[in-house]
């Protein structure tokens, strides 16, 4: 069982499954939304994501057609993103996890739009878009 929350603790969740593939996303939307060079996201089947607290604190923003970024409207913490075309999956923002996990990042994606001031210094596969 994994547990997580937003910065202000208004939203709390648990995941009753293993995390899916973990990617470092360098797309402009992830950079802008996170305020950093990238976001680290893992796929989670929607059926295994359980909101324990804070439904009223959750807001969504459609950052591109059919793609929604879900966040706490009190503190602004990004929680996950979801696609209308893939309702069975969310992409969890791993920085919101409270449970310590051993994450095996699989790749860098959208490196064609990475921040020019950021250097990728590992040997993980790099993809210009989503593989």
DRENTORKOL-3810 file (N, C-alpha, C; in nm, 4 decimals):
REM DRENTORKOL-3810
@n.u->0.0842; n.v->-0.1179; n.w->0.0000; ca.u->0.0000; ca.v->0.0000; ca.w->0.0000; c.u->0.0892; c.v->0.1248; c.w->0.0000
@n.u->0.0688; n.v->0.2110; n.w->-0.0963; ca.u->0.1416; ca.v->0.3374; ca.w->-0.1041; c.u->0.0489; c.v->0.4503; c.w->-0.0622
@n.u->0.1057; n.v->0.5495; n.w->0.0049; ca.u->0.0265; ca.v->0.6646; ca.w->0.0459; c.u->0.0926; c.v->0.7921; c.w->-0.0022
@n.u->0.0090; n.v->0.8932; n.w->-0.0279; ca.u->0.0612; ca.v->1.0208; ca.w->-0.0731; c.u->-0.0331; c.v->1.1332; c.w->-0.0381
@n.u->0.0146; n.v->1.2558; n.w->-0.0602; ca.u->-0.0650; ca.v->1.3731; ca.w->-0.0258; c.u->-0.0106; c.v->1.4954; c.w->-0.0980
@n.u->-0.0867; n.v->1.6021; n.w->-0.0899; ca.u->-0.0416; ca.v->1.7306; ca.w->-0.1413; c.u->0.0383; c.v->1.8025; c.w->-0.0320
@n.u->0.0943; n.v->1.9165; n.w->-0.0646; ca.u->0.1778; ca.v->1.9917; ca.w->0.0285; c.u->0.1034; c.v->2.0302; c.w->0.1560
@n.u->-0.0222; n.v->2.0726; n.w->0.1434; ca.u->-0.0964; ca.v->2.1199; ca.w->0.2613; c.u->-0.1748; c.v->2.0100; c.w->0.3324
@n.u->-0.1653; n.v->1.8869; n.w->0.2807; ca.u->-0.2334; ca.v->1.7699; ca.w->0.3379; c.u->-0.3851; c.v->1.7728; c.w->0.3198
@n.u->-0.4370; n.v->1.8669; n.w->0.2401; ca.u->-0.5817; ca.v->1.8694; ca.w->0.2143; c.u->-0.6253; c.v->1.7481; c.w->0.1341
@n.u->-0.5365; n.v->1.7006; n.w->0.0453; ca.u->-0.5661; ca.v->1.5834; ca.w->-0.0368; c.u->-0.4737; c.v->1.4706; c.w->0.0071
@n.u->-0.5330; n.v->1.3556; n.w->0.0344; ca.u->-0.4555; ca.v->1.2373; ca.w->0.0703; c.u->-0.5097; c.v->1.1191; c.w->-0.0092
@n.u->-0.4184; n.v->1.0346; n.w->-0.0549; ca.u->-0.4588; ca.v->0.9204; ca.w->-0.1368; c.u->-0.3784; c.v->0.7969; c.w->-0.0982
@n.u->-0.4253; n.v->0.6830; n.w->-0.1492; ca.u->-0.3499; ca.v->0.5598; ca.w->-0.1361; c.u->-0.3604; c.v->0.4823; c.w->-0.2667
@n.u->-0.2605; n.v->0.4007; n.w->-0.2893; ca.u->-0.2551; ca.v->0.3180; ca.w->-0.4092; c.u->-0.2396; c.v->0.1740; c.w->-0.3645
@n.u->-0.3283; n.v->0.0896; n.w->-0.4126; ca.u->-0.3311; ca.v->-0.0502; ca.w->-0.3710; c.u->-0.2705; c.v->-0.1409; c.w->-0.4776
@n.u->-0.1588; n.v->-0.0967; n.w->-0.5361; ca.u->-0.0927; ca.v->-0.1763; ca.w->-0.6401; c.u->0.0493; c.v->-0.1256; c.w->-0.6580
@n.u->0.1262; n.v->-0.1986; n.w->-0.7378; ca.u->0.2603; ca.v->-0.1545; ca.w->-0.7736; c.u->0.2497; c.v->-0.0373; c.w->-0.8711
@n.u->0.3494; n.v->0.0484; n.w->-0.8688; ca.u->0.3550; ca.v->0.1557; ca.w->-0.9674; c.u->0.3893; c.v->0.0971; c.w->-1.1031
@n.u->0.3338; n.v->0.1582; n.w->-1.2060; ca.u->0.3653; ca.v->0.1163; ca.w->-1.3420; c.u->0.4941; c.v->0.1823; c.w->-1.3895
@n.u->0.5186; n.v->0.1799; n.w->-1.5195; ca.u->0.6408; ca.v->0.2381; ca.w->-1.5742; c.u->0.6618; c.v->0.3828; c.w->-1.5286
@n.u->0.7852; n.v->0.4120; n.w->-1.4905; ca.u->0.8218; ca.v->0.5449; ca.w->-1.4421; c.u->0.9081; c.v->0.6138; c.w->-1.5464
@n.u->0.8686; n.v->0.7362; n.w->-1.5815; ca.u->0.9395; ca.v->0.8124; ca.w->-1.6828; c.u->0.9706; c.v->0.9525; c.w->-1.6305
@n.u->1.0793; n.v->1.0079; n.w->-1.6785; ca.u->1.1115; ca.v->1.1480; ca.w->-1.6531; c.u->1.0655; c.v->1.2242; c.w->-1.7767
@n.u->0.9684; n.v->1.3119; n.w->-1.7586; ca.u->0.9101; ca.v->1.3851; ca.w->-1.8707; c.u->0.9665; c.v->1.5268; c.w->-1.8764
@n.u->1.0205; n.v->1.5615; n.w->-1.9930; ca.u->1.0808; ca.v->1.6926; ca.w->-2.0141; c.u->0.9924; c.v->1.7830; c.w->-2.0996
@n.u->0.8668; n.v->1.7469; n.w->-2.1231; ca.u->0.7813; ca.v->1.8294; ca.w->-2.2090; c.u->0.7586; c.v->1.9666; c.w->-2.1454
@n.u->0.7284; n.v->2.0624; n.w->-2.2294; ca.u->0.7097; ca.v->2.1990; ca.w->-2.1813; c.u->0.5969; c.v->2.2076; c.w->-2.0782
@n.u->0.4890; n.v->2.1337; n.w->-2.0992; ca.u->0.3773; ca.v->2.1386; ca.w->-2.0038; c.u->0.4182; c.v->2.0869; c.w->-1.8667
@n.u->0.4915; n.v->1.9773; n.w->-1.8611; ca.u->0.5375; ca.v->1.9251; ca.w->-1.7317; c.u->0.6351; c.v->2.0217; c.w->-1.6657
@n.u->0.7225; n.v->2.0818; n.w->-1.7460; ca.u->0.8172; ca.v->2.1789; ca.w->-1.6898; c.u->0.7437; c.v->2.2997; c.w->-1.6329
@n.u->0.6499; n.v->2.3535; n.w->-1.7083; ca.u->0.5755; ca.v->2.4712; ca.w->-1.6616; c.u->0.4930; c.v->2.4377; c.w->-1.5373
@n.u->0.4259; n.v->2.3238; n.w->-1.5399; ca.u->0.3388; ca.v->2.2877; ca.w->-1.4285; c.u->0.4173; c.v->2.2576; c.w->-1.3011
@n.u->0.5371; n.v->2.1978; n.w->-1.3162; ca.u->0.6148; ca.v->2.1619; ca.w->-1.1979; c.u->0.7069; c.v->2.2741; c.w->-1.1522
@n.u->0.7353; n.v->2.3683; n.w->-1.2421; ca.u->0.8293; ca.v->2.4740; ca.w->-1.2080; c.u->0.9724; c.v->2.4241; c.w->-1.2012
@n.u->0.9994; n.v->2.3131; n.w->-1.2679; ca.u->1.1316; ca.v->2.2512; ca.w->-1.2637; c.u->1.1706; c.v->2.2047; c.w->-1.4038
@n.u->1.2830; n.v->2.1376; n.w->-1.4147; ca.u->1.3316; ca.v->2.0926; ca.w->-1.5446; c.u->1.2519; c.v->1.9750; c.w->-1.5998
@n.u->1.1834; n.v->1.9032; n.w->-1.5155; ca.u->1.1092; ca.v->1.7855; ca.w->-1.5591; c.u->1.0132; c.v->1.7417; c.w->-1.4488
@n.u->0.9323; n.v->1.6422; n.w->-1.4815; ca.u->0.8452; ca.v->1.5775; ca.w->-1.3837; c.u->0.8728; c.v->1.4274; c.w->-1.3889
@n.u->0.8679; n.v->1.3631; n.w->-1.2736; ca.u->0.8836; ca.v->1.2178; ca.w->-1.2684; c.u->0.7454; c.v->1.1588; c.w->-1.2407
@n.u->0.6990; n.v->1.0794; n.w->-1.3364; ca.u->0.5632; ca.v->1.0277; ca.w->-1.3340; c.u->0.5635; c.v->0.8762; c.w->-1.3468
@n.u->0.4671; n.v->0.8139; n.w->-1.2830; ca.u->0.4487; ca.v->0.6695; ca.w->-1.2979; c.u->0.3031; c.v->0.6414; c.w->-1.3306
@n.u->0.2831; n.v->0.5471; n.w->-1.4179; ca.u->0.1480; ca.v->0.5056; ca.w->-1.4519; c.u->0.0872; c.v->0.4281; c.w->-1.3350
@n.u->-0.0394; n.v->0.4564; n.w->-1.3081; ca.u->-0.1157; ca.v->0.3860; ca.w->-1.2047; c.u->-0.2536; c.v->0.3569; c.w->-1.2625
@n.u->-0.2976; n.v->0.2344; n.w->-1.2486; ca.u->-0.4328; ca.v->0.2015; ca.w->-1.2935; c.u->-0.5329; c.v->0.2739; c.w->-1.2041
@n.u->-0.6271; n.v->0.3404; n.w->-1.2671; ca.u->-0.7249; ca.v->0.4228; ca.w->-1.1963; c.u->-0.7970; c.v->0.3456; c.w->-1.0865
@n.u->-0.8263; n.v->0.2201; n.w->-1.1115; ca.u->-0.8996; ca.v->0.1405; ca.w->-1.0133; c.u->-0.8215; c.v->0.1205; c.w->-0.8835
@n.u->-0.6903; n.v->0.1368; n.w->-0.8871; ca.u->-0.6073; ca.v->0.1171; ca.w->-0.7676; c.u->-0.5762; c.v->0.2469; c.w->-0.6930
@n.u->-0.6179; n.v->0.3607; n.w->-0.7488; ca.u->-0.5946; ca.v->0.4903; ca.w->-0.6859; c.u->-0.7184; c.v->0.5255; c.w->-0.6041
@n.u->-0.7015; n.v->0.5416; n.w->-0.4733; ca.u->-0.8140; ca.v->0.5701; ca.w->-0.3837; c.u->-0.7913; c.v->0.7026; c.w->-0.3114
@n.u->-0.8839; n.v->0.7935; n.w->-0.3273; ca.u->-0.8767; ca.v->0.9207; ca.w->-0.2569; c.u->-0.9274; c.v->0.8991; c.w->-0.1143
@n.u->-0.8432; n.v->0.9270; n.w->-0.0155; ca.u->-0.8813; ca.v->0.9115; ca.w->0.1249; c.u->-0.9417; c.v->1.0394; c.w->0.1806
@n.u->-0.8993; n.v->1.1536; n.w->0.1272; ca.u->-0.9406; ca.v->1.2822; ca.w->0.1820; c.u->-0.9205; c.v->1.3894; c.w->0.0756
@n.u->-1.0143; n.v->1.4852; n.w->0.0690; ca.u->-0.9901; ca.v->1.6049; ca.w->-0.0083; c.u->-1.0547; c.v->1.6180; c.w->-0.1435
@n.u->-1.1589; n.v->1.5422; n.w->-0.1718; ca.u->-1.2247; ca.v->1.5536; ca.w->-0.3027; c.u->-1.2617; c.v->1.6989; c.w->-0.3337
@n.u->-1.3095; n.v->1.7730; n.w->-0.2358; ca.u->-1.3498; ca.v->1.9126; ca.w->-0.2586; c.u->-1.2310; c.v->2.0041; c.w->-0.2874
@n.u->-1.1101; n.v->1.9615; n.w->-0.2514; ca.u->-0.9903; ca.v->2.0438; ca.w->-0.2742; c.u->-0.9297; c.v->2.0210; c.w->-0.4121
@n.u->-0.9758; n.v->1.9209; n.w->-0.4840; ca.u->-0.9167; ca.v->1.8861; ca.w->-0.6129; c.u->-0.9753; c.v->1.9729; c.w->-0.7241
@n.u->-0.8859; n.v->2.0195; n.w->-0.8097; ca.u->-0.9252; ca.v->2.0926; ca.w->-0.9298; c.u->-0.8503; c.v->2.0320; c.w->-1.0483
@n.u->-0.9000; n.v->2.0608; n.w->-1.1691; ca.u->-0.8391; ca.v->2.0098; ca.w->-1.2905; c.u->-0.8166; c.v->2.1240; c.w->-1.3880
@n.u->-0.7129; n.v->2.1080; n.w->-1.4693; ca.u->-0.6839; ca.v->2.2034; ca.w->-1.5751; c.u->-0.6564; c.v->2.1241; c.w->-1.7020
@n.u->-0.7271; n.v->2.1571; n.w->-1.8104; ca.u->-0.7049; ca.v->2.0895; ca.w->-1.9373; c.u->-0.5881; c.v->2.1583; c.w->-2.0081
@n.u->-0.4694; n.v->2.1009; n.w->-1.9952; ca.u->-0.3474; ca.v->2.1638; ca.w->-2.0456; c.u->-0.3299; c.v->2.1477; c.w->-2.1967
@n.u->-0.3897; n.v->2.0479; n.w->-2.2533; ca.u->-0.3976; ca.v->2.0286; ca.w->-2.3977; c.u->-0.5233; c.v->1.9454; c.w->-2.4221
@n.u->-0.5731; n.v->1.9421; n.w->-2.5432; ca.u->-0.7003; ca.v->1.8736; ca.w->-2.5669; c.u->-0.7028; c.v->1.7304; c.w->-2.5126
@n.u->-0.7941; n.v->1.7057; n.w->-2.4209; ca.u->-0.8115; ca.v->1.5727; ca.w->-2.3639; c.u->-0.7136; c.v->1.5335; c.w->-2.2558
@n.u->-0.6220; n.v->1.6244; n.w->-2.2177; ca.u->-0.5242; ca.v->1.5962; ca.w->-2.1127; c.u->-0.5508; c.v->1.6901; c.w->-1.9957
@n.u->-0.5732; n.v->1.6316; n.w->-1.8788; ca.u->-0.6092; ca.v->1.7084; ca.w->-1.7602; c.u->-0.5031; c.v->1.6923; c.w->-1.6522
@n.u->-0.4613; n.v->1.8027; n.w->-1.5945; ca.u->-0.3693; ca.v->1.8031; ca.w->-1.4812; c.u->-0.4526; c.v->1.8245; c.w->-1.3562
@n.u->-0.4374; n.v->1.7348; n.w->-1.2612; ca.u->-0.5184; ca.v->1.7355; ca.w->-1.1393; c.u->-0.4294; c.v->1.7833; c.w->-1.0250
@n.u->-0.4801; n.v->1.8805; n.w->-0.9491; ca.u->-0.3987; ca.v->1.9444; ca.w->-0.8457; c.u->-0.4846; c.v->1.9866; c.w->-0.7284
@n.u->-0.4191; n.v->2.0180; n.w->-0.6166; ca.u->-0.4882; ca.v->2.0716; ca.w->-0.4996; c.u->-0.5084; c.v->2.2211; c.w->-0.5218
@n.u->-0.6313; n.v->2.2648; n.w->-0.5122; ca.u->-0.6580; ca.v->2.4065; ca.w->-0.5363; c.u->-0.6178; c.v->2.4950; c.w->-0.4192
@n.u->-0.5807; n.v->2.4357; n.w->-0.3059; ca.u->-0.5344; ca.v->2.5151; ca.w->-0.1916; c.u->-0.3852; c.v->2.5454; c.w->-0.2002
@n.u->-0.3044; n.v->2.4413; n.w->-0.2206; ca.u->-0.1587; ca.v->2.4602; ca.w->-0.2198; c.u->-0.0964; c.v->2.4530; c.w->-0.3587
@n.u->-0.1712; n.v->2.4074; n.w->-0.4583; ca.u->-0.1209; ca.v->2.4009; ca.w->-0.5948; c.u->-0.0429; c.v->2.2752; c.w->-0.6291
@n.u->-0.0280; n.v->2.1829; n.w->-0.5345; ca.u->0.0473; ca.v->2.0603; ca.w->-0.5642; c.u->-0.0180; c.v->1.9825; c.w->-0.6776
@n.u->0.0624; n.v->1.9504; n.w->-0.7776; ca.u->0.0152; ca.v->1.8611; ca.w->-0.8827; c.u->0.0100; c.v->1.7204; c.w->-0.8273
@n.u->-0.0982; n.v->1.6507; n.w->-0.8519; ca.u->-0.1131; ca.v->1.5142; ca.w->-0.8028; c.u->-0.0946; c.v->1.4116; c.w->-0.9133
@n.u->-0.1619; n.v->1.4316; n.w->-1.0245; ca.u->-0.1519; ca.v->1.3398; ca.w->-1.1370; c.u->-0.2103; c.v->1.4048; c.w->-1.2612
@n.u->-0.1899; n.v->1.3397; n.w->-1.3737; ca.u->-0.2568; ca.v->1.3809; ca.w->-1.4968; c.u->-0.3377; c.v->1.2627; c.w->-1.5473
@n.u->-0.4337; n.v->1.2939; n.w->-1.6319; ca.u->-0.5167; ca.v->1.1885; ca.w->-1.6902; c.u->-0.5552; c.v->1.2299; c.w->-1.8315
@n.u->-0.5840; n.v->1.1302; n.w->-1.9121; ca.u->-0.6242; ca.v->1.1525; ca.w->-2.0506; c.u->-0.7664; c.v->1.1007; c.w->-2.0693
@n.u->-0.8481; n.v->1.1794; n.w->-2.1368; ca.u->-0.9848; ca.v->1.1370; ca.w->-2.1663; c.u->-0.9847; c.v->1.0078; c.w->-2.2481
@n.u->-0.8833; n.v->0.9912; n.w->-2.3326; ca.u->-0.8750; ca.v->0.8726; ca.w->-2.4185; c.u->-0.8259; c.v->0.7478; c.w->-2.3453
@n.u->-0.7775; n.v->0.7645; n.w->-2.2206; ca.u->-0.7262; ca.v->0.6510; ca.w->-2.1424; c.u->-0.7772; c.v->0.6593; c.w->-1.9986
@n.u->-0.9066; n.v->0.6446; n.w->-1.9775; ca.u->-0.9620; ca.v->0.6609; ca.w->-1.8427; c.u->-0.9145; c.v->0.5562; c.w->-1.7417
@n.u->-0.8535; n.v->0.4499; n.w->-1.7908; ca.u->-0.8077; ca.v->0.3428; ca.w->-1.7018; c.u->-0.6739; c.v->0.3739; c.w->-1.6359
@n.u->-0.6063; n.v->0.4830; n.w->-1.6767; ca.u->-0.4742; ca.v->0.5171; ca.w->-1.6225; c.u->-0.4661; c.v->0.6619; c.w->-1.5773
@n.u->-0.3875; n.v->0.6826; n.w->-1.4721; ca.u->-0.3438; ca.v->0.8170; ca.w->-1.4375; c.u->-0.1915; c.v->0.8154; c.w->-1.4394
@n.u->-0.1325; n.v->0.9329; n.w->-1.4457; ca.u->0.0126; ca.v->0.9451; ca.w->-1.4370; c.u->0.0436; c.v->1.0228; c.w->-1.3095
@n.u->0.0805; n.v->0.9474; n.w->-1.2086; ca.u->0.1035; ca.v->1.0010; ca.w->-1.0752; c.u->0.2314; c.v->1.0831; c.w->-1.0702
@n.u->0.2277; n.v->1.1986; n.w->-1.0048; ca.u->0.3471; ca.v->1.2793; ca.w->-0.9796; c.u->0.4140; c.v->1.2206; c.w->-0.8559
@n.u->0.5281; n.v->1.1562; n.w->-0.8761; ca.u->0.5902; ca.v->1.0784; ca.w->-0.7695; c.u->0.6361; c.v->1.1622; c.w->-0.6511
@n.u->0.6543; n.v->1.2906; n.w->-0.6710; ca.u->0.6916; ca.v->1.3774; ca.w->-0.5596; c.u->0.5829; c.v->1.3905; c.w->-0.4540
@n.u->0.4616; n.v->1.3455; n.w->-0.4827; ca.u->0.3533; ca.v->1.3525; ca.w->-0.3843; c.u->0.3446; c.v->1.2275; c.w->-0.2970
@n.u->0.4274; n.v->1.1270; n.w->-0.3254; ca.u->0.4248; ca.v->1.0058; ca.w->-0.2427; c.u->0.4804; c.v->1.0338; c.w->-0.1032
@n.u->0.4147; n.v->0.9815; n.w->-0.0034; ca.u->0.4635; ca.v->0.9873; ca.w->0.1348; c.u->0.5355; c.v->0.8578; c.w->0.1716
@n.u->0.5012; n.v->0.7500; n.w->0.1055; ca.u->0.5640; ca.v->0.6205; ca.w->0.1271; c.u->0.6966; c.v->0.6154; c.w->0.0513
@n.u->0.8005; n.v->0.5713; n.w->0.1184; ca.u->0.9289; ca.v->0.5547; ca.w->0.0512; c.u->0.9188; c.v->0.4377; c.w->-0.0454
@n.u->0.9630; n.v->0.4593; n.w->-0.1683; ca.u->0.9596; ca.v->0.3537; ca.w->-0.2691; c.u->1.0940; c.v->0.3486; c.w->-0.3411
@n.u->1.1256; n.v->0.2307; n.w->-0.3900; ca.u->1.2450; ca.v->0.2133; ca.w->-0.4710; c.u->1.2013; c.v->0.2255; c.w->-0.6162
@n.u->1.2246; n.v->0.3404; n.w->-0.6740; ca.u->1.1762; ca.v->0.3689; ca.w->-0.8085; c.u->1.2848; c.v->0.3359; c.w->-0.9106
@n.u->1.2465; n.v->0.2663; n.w->-1.0141; ca.u->1.3355; ca.v->0.2355; ca.w->-1.1251; c.u->1.2882; c.v->0.3157; c.w->-1.2469
@n.u->1.3472; n.v->0.4318; n.w->-1.2665; ca.u->1.3103; ca.v->0.5143; ca.w->-1.3816; c.u->1.3537; c.v->0.4429; c.w->-1.5080
@n.u->1.2647; n.v->0.4408; n.w->-1.6083; ca.u->1.2925; ca.v->0.3647; ca.w->-1.7296; c.u->1.3484; c.v->0.4480; c.w->-1.8438
@n.u->1.3097; n.v->0.5774; n.w->-1.8502; ca.u->1.3546; ca.v->0.6574; ca.w->-1.9644; c.u->1.3249; c.v->0.8045; c.w->-1.9429
@n.u->1.3885; n.v->0.8856; n.w->-2.0259; ca.u->1.3566; ca.v->1.0276; ca.w->-2.0386; c.u->1.2686; c.v->1.0407; c.w->-2.1632
@n.u->1.1568; n.v->1.1123; n.w->-2.1514; ca.u->1.0701; ca.v->1.1323; ca.w->-2.2666; c.u->1.0548; c.v->1.2813; c.w->-2.2955
@n.u->1.0204; n.v->1.3115; n.w->-2.4172; ca.u->1.0049; ca.v->1.4488; ca.w->-2.4670; c.u->1.1336; c.v->1.5302; c.w->-2.4501
@n.u->1.2468; n.v->1.4639; n.w->-2.4722; ca.u->1.3739; ca.v->1.5364; ca.w->-2.4600; c.u->1.3916; c.v->1.6399; c.w->-2.5710
@n.u->1.3119; n.v->1.6312; n.w->-2.6761; ca.u->1.3201; ca.v->1.7317; ca.w->-2.7826; c.u->1.2757; c.v->1.8694; c.w->-2.7335
@n.u->1.2043; n.v->1.8719; n.w->-2.6217; ca.u->1.1612; ca.v->2.0017; ca.w->-2.5664; c.u->1.2140; c.v->2.0248; c.w->-2.4253
@n.u->1.3226; n.v->1.9577; n.w->-2.3898; ca.u->1.3783; ca.v->1.9749; ca.w->-2.2552; c.u->1.4319; c.v->2.1166; c.w->-2.2376
@n.u->1.4432; n.v->2.1588; n.w->-2.1130; ca.u->1.4982; ca.v->2.2902; ca.w->-2.0818; c.u->1.6417; c.v->2.2974; c.w->-2.1325
@n.u->1.6775; n.v->2.4012; n.w->-2.2055; ca.u->1.8132; ca.v->2.4084; ca.w->-2.2617; c.u->1.9229; c.v->2.4181; c.w->-2.1554
@n.u->1.8883; n.v->2.4610; n.w->-2.0361; ca.u->1.9859; ca.v->2.4759; ca.w->-1.9280; c.u->2.0029; c.v->2.3483; c.w->-1.8456
@n.u->1.9256; n.v->2.2444; n.w->-1.8784; ca.u->1.9330; ca.v->2.1188; ca.w->-1.8022; c.u->2.0128; c.v->2.0151; c.w->-1.8803
@n.u->2.1075; n.v->1.9511; n.w->-1.8140; ca.u->2.1869; ca.v->1.8448; ca.w->-1.8742; c.u->2.1402; c.v->1.7100; c.w->-1.8198
@n.u->2.1135; n.v->1.6162; n.w->-1.9067; ca.u->2.0800; ca.v->1.4798; ca.w->-1.8654; c.u->2.2116; c.v->1.4063; c.w->-1.8457
@n.u->2.2330; n.v->1.3577; n.w->-1.7240; ca.u->2.3638; ca.v->1.3013; ca.w->-1.6883; c.u->2.3567; c.v->1.1539; c.w->-1.6490
@n.u->2.2637; n.v->1.0811; n.w->-1.7064; ca.u->2.2567; ca.v->0.9379; ca.w->-1.6783; c.u->2.2533; c.v->0.8619; c.w->-1.8101
@n.u->2.2512; n.v->0.7313; n.w->-1.8014; ca.u->2.2541; ca.v->0.6477; ca.w->-1.9208; c.u->2.1172; c.v->0.5912; c.w->-1.9585
@n.u->2.0106; n.v->0.6474; n.w->-1.9024; ca.u->1.8772; ca.v->0.5997; ca.w->-1.9365; c.u->1.8456; c.v->0.6314; c.w->-2.0826
@n.u->1.7620; n.v->0.5502; n.w->-2.1453; ca.u->1.7205; ca.v->0.5803; ca.w->-2.2828; c.u->1.6535; c.v->0.7174; c.w->-2.2895
@n.u->1.6724; n.v->0.7860; n.w->-2.4009; ca.u->1.6128; ca.v->0.9177; ca.w->-2.4232; c.u->1.5296; c.v->0.9134; c.w->-2.5513
@n.u->1.4078; n.v->0.9644; n.w->-2.5412; ca.u->1.3162; ca.v->0.9659; ca.w->-2.6560; c.u->1.2736; c.v->1.1091; c.w->-2.6844
@n.u->1.2737; n.v->1.1501; n.w->-2.8127; ca.u->1.2350; ca.v->1.2867; ca.w->-2.8461; c.u->1.0894; c.v->1.3168; c.w->-2.8101
@n.u->1.0032; n.v->1.2155; n.w->-2.8159; ca.u->0.8613; ca.v->1.2272; ca.w->-2.7795; c.u->0.8290; c.v->1.1101; c.w->-2.6857
@n.u->0.7023; n.v->1.0733; n.w->-2.6795; ca.u->0.6619; ca.v->0.9541; ca.w->-2.6029; c.u->0.6917; c.v->0.8315; c.w->-2.6876
@n.u->0.7596; n.v->0.7302; n.w->-2.6330; ca.u->0.7926; ca.v->0.6124; ca.w->-2.7155; c.u->0.6680; c.v->0.5321; c.w->-2.7517
END
